[in-house]
Amino acid sequence: MRNEIKKCYFTVFAALVLASCQPKQEPMAGLIQNRLDRSIEQYLLMAESLKEQSDKLPRTFDAEGKLVTSGSGWWCSGFMPGSLWYLYEYGKSDTLLDDARNYTARIEKEKYNKGTHDLGFMLYCSFGNGYRLTGDTAYRSIMLIGAESLASRFNPGTGCIQSWGSNRNWQFPVIIDNMMNLEFLFWASKVSGNPKYRDICISHADVTMKNHFRPDYSSYHVVSYDTISGQPEKKNTHQGFADESAWSRGQAWGLYGYTVMYRETRDTKYLEQARRIAAFMLNHPNMPADKIPYWDFSAPEIPNALRDVSAGVIMTSALIELSGYVDAALAKTYLDVAETQIRTLSSPEYFAEKGTNGNFILKHSVGSMPHKSEIDVPLTYADYYYIEALLRYQSLK
């Protein structure tokens, strides 16, 4: 009996010693504040570097150490201004405000662009955040024109907003990414009082839910519709590993998009869709322990495949919002994953030191592996959704 007591004491003592040797995690509040402060430092440097080039916006930083820029027509043009607005919301600096206005103004002409579905990314992330934070009525007018341009791509026969132009491969391609532009149209419907924009959102989301998703709630990247029958003609990938694989950023776009659909409609079918997409991602055997996905859940190089930070952080931001719509147990699951992702992305492996990484915040995103484009580099949208996720998590406390 005495030996058993000794063993028990030894086990408890060993556990206490082991626990005391474990590195203490930085409290989330302090971590988030620190990373937001450091993000401001990076983006002030970024804004200064292009201040005299009034038609340029940052896109990525390539392997040769060169900052790659774009014009306003590139689909990512709104993310850097949007990041500046988010950082201004946190830091309330006049310099950040001036920079946010400067870079937002560079995109204004895209309000007339009817050749892209990405106007939500381009205009809502930039002018939308600007209007939310300043109430500038000029921003409101610009966005309403842009919303009408986006709505012009809706086709009643398919029930969807067309993503890319018709080509030899696809008659009417719709990509899962397009779910992200619906938030812009919901805003336009509320502000203008015109239900047309809201109706377009619901139609597009319902058709996408029917045709883009497999029984396990993974998503195809591209579904092309027959323009006569309005029915799907092809289901493919463009940036994923294979037609039947689950391209990670596409899964994250879907998770975020259906979370927004529930927020804007309170229709529980969208909540259930978001929950099922989250379950697919969180329970996938190829999801790494640090919760930053490989670029495709079926990438052949796993476990040595590249991670896609952009997919991870879009997922983080979506999970934080989704946690507010579910029961306590599931909310804890989502927030635990989000915390793991934030801690991972805030580590030196992923978070850049001041003045490095082309002044982008995060490293190790993947644009399009099949096209050998933007491989293992920083991307503006990864930074945008990282800052958004930090602010969302901060607002929970």
Sequence and secondary structure as in RCSB ss.txt:
>XXXX:A:sequence
MRNEIKKCYFTVFAALVLASCQPKQEPMAGLIQNRLDRSIEQYLLMAESLKEQSDKLPRTFDAEGKLVTSGSGWW
CSGFMPGSLWYLYEYGKSDTLLDDARNYTARIEKEKYNKGTHDLGFMLYCSFGNGYRLTGDTAYRSIMLIGAESL
ASRFNPGTGCIQSWGSNRNWQFPVIIDNMMNLEFLFWASKVSGNPKYRDICISHADVTMKNHFRPDYSSYHVVSY
DTISGQPEKKNTHQGFADESAWSRGQAWGLYGYTVMYRETRDTKYLEQARRIAAFMLNHPNMPADKIPYWDFSAP
EIPNALRDVSAGVIMTSALIELSGYVDAALAKTYLDVAETQIRTLSSPEYFAEKGTNGNFILKHSVGSMPHKSEI
DVPLTYADYYYIEALLRYQSLK
>XXXX:A:secstr
 HHHHHHHHHHHHHHHHHHHHS     HHHHHHHHHHHHHHHHHHHHHHTTT TT EEEEE TTS EEEE TTST
TTTHHHHHHHHHHHHH  HHHHHHHHHHHHTTGGGGG  S STHIIIIIIIIIHHHHHH  HHHHHHHHHHHHHH
HTTEETTTTEE  S   SS SSEEEGGGGGGHHHHHHHHHHH  HHHHHHHHHHHHHHHHHTB TTS B SEEEE
 TTT SEEEEE SSSSSTTS BHHHHHHHHHHHHHHHHHH  HHHHHHHHHHHHHHHT TTS TT   BSBTT T
TTTSS B HHHHHHHHHHHHHHGGGS HHHHHHHHHHHHHHHHHHTSTTTB  TT GGG SB  EEEETTTTEEE
EE BHHHHHHHHHHHHHHHHH 
